[in-house]
Amino acid sequence: MITPMSRQLRAGAVLLVLTSVALSGCTLPDVSMSPDFGAAPASTTAPPRTPEPEAPATVAVADPGPTRPVGDLDTGSTTRTVPAGDRTLVVDWWTSEPARQWRAADTKGVQLSAHLEGGDPDLEVLVTRFVATADDGTTRTTVAEDRGEFALQPPYGYGTALVLTPSAAGAGQVDLSVQFDLLVETEPGSGRYFRQTVLDSIVLPFLQEETQ
């Protein structure tokens, strides 16, 4: 015989079993934290840049300006020795102007003095013609010409001053040449002569004009 108490106990047991079954069939999901959660954030700072090497400083070089070759009167004077038979004609050239600064357009002053060395001092020597010529490569000009009979044997000499007019535009130099025509006595007191021609020359370069 089933009593009311027995029914209540049986109903409670069934409810307990159903609850257990329900709990065992419904599991909670496995929730875990993200592996990155809580980790320090990655650095967003760019790496330091290596400075690029500086370009070498440019050194300004001064313009040397117009150039010219060495001239015979750059030091102010020069001496030449020229054979004249058994004698030597010594020609001294000089200028009081700054020859290194001469340009083609300048007027230039040159002086010279000539004397003989060696030979028989008792023989008379005369200069019968002296000619100076300037040649700038474009124009050949007679600078001076002297005709006469001038004693040249020691202790006498021959001297003159020359003025060179402006040369052609663009000329790089002027060649200054001189010619001495000499009469040399054959014997002391004979009054008879033979002729000798002696040549000498110097080069006078010019500063070149700067081009724009």
Sequence and secondary structure as in RCSB ss.txt:
>XXXX:A:sequence
MITPMSRQLRAGAVLLVLTSVALSGCTLPDVSMSPDFGAAPASTTAPPRTPEPEAPATVAVADPGPTRPVGDLDT
GSTTRTVPAGDRTLVVDWWTSEPARQWRAADTKGVQLSAHLEGGDPDLEVLVTRFVATADDGTTRTTVAEDRGEF
ALQPPYGYGTALVLTPSAAGAGQVDLSVQFDLLVETEPGSGRYFRQTVLDSIVLPFLQEETQ
>XXXX:A:secstr
   HHHHHHHHHHHHHHHHHHHHHH         TTTTS                                TTTT
SEEEEEEEETTEEEEEEEE SS GGG BTTS EEEEEEEEEEES TTS EEEEEEEEEEE SS EEEEEEEEEEE
E STT EEEEEEEE    TT  EEEEEEEEEEEEESSTT   EEEEEEEEEEEEE B     
